[in-house]
Structures are given as C-alpha cells and as structure tokens.
Amino acid sequence: MDFDSALASLFQPEGRLDPYPAYDVIRERGPIVQAGNTWFVTSHALVNRLLREPGLRVADAADYDRSWPDWRENRGVASIVLSMLQTNPPDHSRLRRAAAATFTARRVAGLREVIAGQARELIEAMPARADFMSAVAFPLPIGVICALLGIPEQDRAWFRQRTSDLTVVLEPISSEEEMRAADVAGRELEDYFTGLIADRKRAPQDDLTGALVEAGSLTGEELLANLVLLLVAGFETTTNLLGTGLTTLFDHPAQAARLRDDPDLAPAFVEEMLRYDSPVQLTTRYTSTDLDLGDGHRLDEGSWMNMMLGAANRDPERYPEPHRFDPDRPNIQPVSFGGGAHYCLGAPLARLEAQVAFPLLLAMRPGLHLDGVPERRDRLTLRGYATLPVATG
C-alpha cells in the first residue's frame, strides 16, 4: 500500500474497518504530512504537543458562517458547533468553566458504587446469547450520564438512535441522508432539553442540568447545545470503549484471565485499551497564526490539521511493538481524549466506568465468548461497534 492509497482508504468503508495499516504507511512519510490543503499529524510526540499548542484553534461558528452560511438550519450541526467542543477562547473558557464547576472530580468519584450497581444489574440480566452493545455497552454509560443530568430512567432508551444519528456531524465525510437524520435528531434532542431546562427552572434539583441552569453564565442557546454535548459525549466514547475493549479481551484470553483474577489491574488494562484501539480516532485544529514547528515545517495561518489520535497511540517511537496489546507497558499515556484546553471533560468518568465494568463482567460471566461476527459502525472519528454478539457457557 502506497501513501496515496493508504490515505484514500481511510475515507472508504473497507479501510475504516482496520485503519492501522494505513496509519503506519502515512507515518512513514514523517510525523506531519501535507496532502492537498490538509496536514496529517501521526506521531505521538507531535500530536501530544500540538493539542496543547495555544496557536491552534477549533473551527467555530464564525468559520462555519464563512464556509456554510446556513449551517444553523441543521440543528444537529448547530448543537455541536455552538457547544464548547467547537468554541475558542474566551467563550470556550467561560463555557468550560461552567461545565467543569458542575462536572467535578468529587461528583464523578462518588459514582463508583452507582456504576457498579448498574453494571451488576445489566450483566445479571444478560440472556445466554445477547448483543453486548445493546445489553451493556450502551445502557451502562447512558444510565450513568442520564443520572448525572437528571434524565428520568424511562426516557433513556429514546436517546440511542438520536445520538447515533447526531454524531455523524463529527465525521470527516457524511451523506446527505445522514445529515438530514442529524438535523432531525438535533431538533428532537433540543426539544427534549428545552423541556428539561424548563422543569429545572420551575423546580431546581441537584443534578448537572439544574447546576448549569442555576449558574446562569450560559445563554439559552449555549445551555441547550452544551446539554446535548454532555449527553452525547458522556456515553458515546464509553460505549465504544466497552465494545472494543471486550473484543480485545476475547482476542487475548490470557490477559482476560489475569484481569479476572486481579481486578486491581483494571486501570492499566483500560489505559492500554484506549491506546490499542482508541474510541476517538481523529480531531481537527486550525492554525490561528503562522506556526513554525522547528523541524523544517512551517504552517501558514489558517492551515487545517488532522490530529490522527489512533495513529499517535500506535506510534512505534513512543510504544515499542505498538500493535501488541500489553497492559504491562510502562507509562501508557494515550491521546484518545485529546489534550490541552479541549481535553475531554468526561474522560475520568469514561475511565471509571470501564475500570468497574470489565472486572465485573469477567467475574460474573466467566464463559463469555464471541458468538458471531461483530458489526463495526462505519465511522472514522468515533470508532466502535454497532453490534457485538456474545454468548455464555
């Protein structure tokens, strides 16, 4: 596979099934490579550095106004662009501060027993043959984030298709049909959260929604967009992590046995799962000024950069034998949750859910095994499974 075909494969369904061979070919050209008007960054060191580079920015509403004047008409796109995910300082700092004040480490740490209780119930309820994604990987994180947001239990299943439809706006390519579905999903989610906000204004509660409403530092549009983001980001990455992590354990039964026998290994296992098959493969940045990388590369203001998180996590310069799953690696530091000002606010929660769920799953269902062919979602940015058939016995 040459460079051009490797890069092209990432934008084809077949190539997205396993992008890692293409990443290797692209990385051979160097830690940063230009193709057309886009720079692709593949090394761990450079991705890690540039995610923290103050001279880089995300595409925000002003950028969309120039390139797509009617983007607000697609409410799926609007819910992402108007959130802190696609906002730059000083607005990003204000939005992030408001969310961080409610999404505290204390609040997350206090969820361990809640997560364990929900995980046990879901694992116990799994039939002998099941789709793991539907039985555990989706309902566990959606239950946790909905509990944090104050969303009633009976409403939680309603979100699955809508959030799946909405997240296509994060992908580098999408069809007209997918974008229409994202618009519908965005409108329905906005309608739901409009009602939830109104409820909290009438009767305040001790949850994330109530805290953000009470804070009063967000406009109505910002509040709505960030509640949608917190919901989607609060479970999407974890769902993908649970699915890809389980398939990795199936592929490495000796390692699975180690984790079953010693649940204290869970943090190291989860870090290696994040490195080995990142649930988020790609994020983009733009240069806000001319940027000299000091290695012979000079990027003009407005240059578009694809930070290839999945490639960085398997950089042989950072991780020897990068295609080998090894939870005993020293100093595992995956870039799966980004870095810098836009580091994922929900990363500690995603890690905690996986650290709790995997040991319980292995202990409670020791005979769990793959029972068919898993179906991957046809996505590059958000990598995960649509279905994962499993059986016990």
Secondary structure, DSSP 8 states (H G I E B T S, - for coil): --HHHHHHHTTSHHHHHS-HHHHHHHHHT-SEEEETTEEEE--HHHHHHHTT-TTEE---HHHHHHH-TTGGGSHHHHHHHTSGGG--TTHHHHHHHHHHHHS-HHHHHTTHHHHHHHHHHHHHH--SEEEHIIIIITHHHHHHHHHHHT--GGGGGGHHHHHHHHGGGGSS---HHHHHHHHHHHHHHHHHHHHHHHHHHHS--SSHHHHHHHH--S-HHHHHHHHHHHHHHHHHHHHHHHHHHHHHHHH-HHHHHHHHH-GGGHHHHHHHHHHHT-SB-EEEEEESS-EE-SSS-EE-TT-EEEEEHHHHHT-TTTSSSTTS--TT-SS----TT--GGG--TTHHHHHHHHHHHHHHHHHH-TT-EE-S--EE-S-SSB--EEE-EEE--
